[in-house]
């Protein structure tokens, strides 16, 4: 693996850890980190009371760049992965489901965008 690729991976893991800490401070319980399925992946799955959040994490130079990095294709992939996850975890079906985004940028605290895109 190239040095740039290793650094990008390491930075992504750090951003994911910061996002998990942010969610924990907000009262969420992290169920799964880095969930991968045949139809897509979800960075975090977390609950807060009766709300189940499927979280996409975007890390860029600025939070504005991170916000624009969530494409329609990625949203569809995340929703398919969420459906796949729910099919194997039926006890979460009655929860209110939300798709959140965490925007990470250099030298700033991650920003949580709740219900970033509709179901």
N, C-alpha and C positions, 0 to 999 in steps of 0.2 A: 504494500500500500504506500502511496506517496505521502510525503510530509503534510501537504495541504489537505489531503483526504483525512489523515489521522487527526489533524487539528480541527477540521470541520466536525468530525465525529465527536471529539472531546468537547468542543464548544456546545454541540447539540445536547450531549449528556448533561453538561453543566446547566444549560438553560432549562432542561427538563427537570432537573433537581430543584432549581429555583422555583419553577412553576409548582412543583409538588409541595414545596414549603409554603408558598403563597396560598395554595388551596387548603393546606392543613391549618394555617393561621385563620382562614376564613370559616373554619368549621367543617370542611369537607373531609371525607375519609377516602383515601386512594384505594381503589379496588384492584386496578391493573395498571401497570406501566408498560408501554411499548407493546400493545396487543397487536399481533399480526394474524391475519386470516388469509385464506386463498383469494378473497375479494378486495382486500385493502388492509389498512392499518389505522390504529388510533393511538395517539401518544399517551393519553391518560383516560382512565375511566374512574369517575369519582361520584360519591353520593353525599348529599347534604339533606338530612331528613328524608323526605319522600321524593327528592329530586335526584335523577341520575344524569350526570353530565358526561358527554363524550367530548374530549378536549383535544383540539389540534394546537400544536405549538409551532410558532413561526419565529425564527431568529434572523434578524437582518441588521444592517447598519443603523437604521432608524425604525421607530415603530410604524411610521407611515409606510415605509417599504415593506415591512412585515405584514401590514394589513392588506396590501395589494397582492401579496404572494399567495393568498388563499383563493385558488381558482375554482370555477364552477365544476370542473372535472374532479378536483380534489374533494369538493363538498360531496359530490355523488359517491365517490369512493369511500369516504368516511361514513356516509349514511348506510352504504351496503355493509361495511364492516360492523357497524353498530347493530344492524339487523342480524347479522351472522352471530355476533356476541350474544345478543338477547335470545336467539334461538337455543343456545346452549346454557343459558342462565334464566330459565323461565320464572324464577321467583322475583325477578326485577321488572316483570312486564307491567305491573300496576303502578310503577313509579312514573312521575312526570319526567319526560325525557327532554333534554336540551343539548344543543350542540354549541359549545363554547370555544373561543379562541383565546390563546394567551400570546400576546405580542411582546417579544423580547428584543431589546436593542442594547448596544454597547453602553455601559455606564449608566443604566437606568433600571429601576425596579420593573419587573414584568407587569404588563397591564392585562387584566382579565376582562374579556368582552363576553358577557353572559348572553346566551341565545343569539349568537353571532349570525346564524343563518337558520331559516325556518325548516321545519320538518317536512 
